[in-house]
Amino acid sequence: MKNLRAYQLTGSGPAPGPGTLLSQGRPVSASSTEAAGLDAGKAVDGRSDTRWASAEGSDPQWLRVDLGAPAALSRVRLDWEAAHARAYRVQGSLDGTTWTDLHTTTTGDGGTDETPVTGTARYVRVYGTQRATPYGYSLWEMKVYGTPATAAGS
């Protein structure tokens, strides 16, 4: 599987690895939206047939999800549409203003990126710095996994 990172997925069972899905249905914002129907909320709606797309031809762009409370993060899964990032960062923040890099790549090849991360954050964003196509950035789904702070003892 060309684009699978860190885990091999088979069948339709639960996602591998530790943590609870924290991002689905949470408030989300983005630096831009390409068109109506491609809004940021589509990237966390739990559906594989809807997506967020940023404005075309412009770097950088970002998508940010508010987990509602700090959580101990364990992994982030990005399901890219064909318009994907060549270079991007997965970042975490406690206040939505100061960001810490949790994962960085300059060799993104689209498809599914499943990345182990560590850190505590309330906000998680994908910060695209270089597009792989002339279009914008486009994500079918952004899934953030971890342990809510109340369960983690924070």
Number of C-alpha atoms within 10 A of each C-alpha: 8 8 13 16 15 12 13 10 13 9 6 6 7 8 16 12 13 13 16 16 16 21 25 21 15 13 15 21 15 19 13 19 21 16 12 8 13 18 19 26 23 23 31 25 19 16 12 13 10 18 23 27 29 26 16 19 13 16 15 16 23 20 26 23 28 22 20 14 14 23 24 22 26 20 23 22 17 21 22 24 18 17 20 26 28 18 18 22 19 23 21 28 20 17 12 15 8 9 16 15 16 21 17 16 13 13 12 19 17 21 20 21 19 20 19 18 20 13 17 23 25 20 24 29 24 24 23 24 18 21 23 17 14 11 17 25 34 27 29 24 27 27 21 25 23 25 19 23 16 11 9 11 9 10
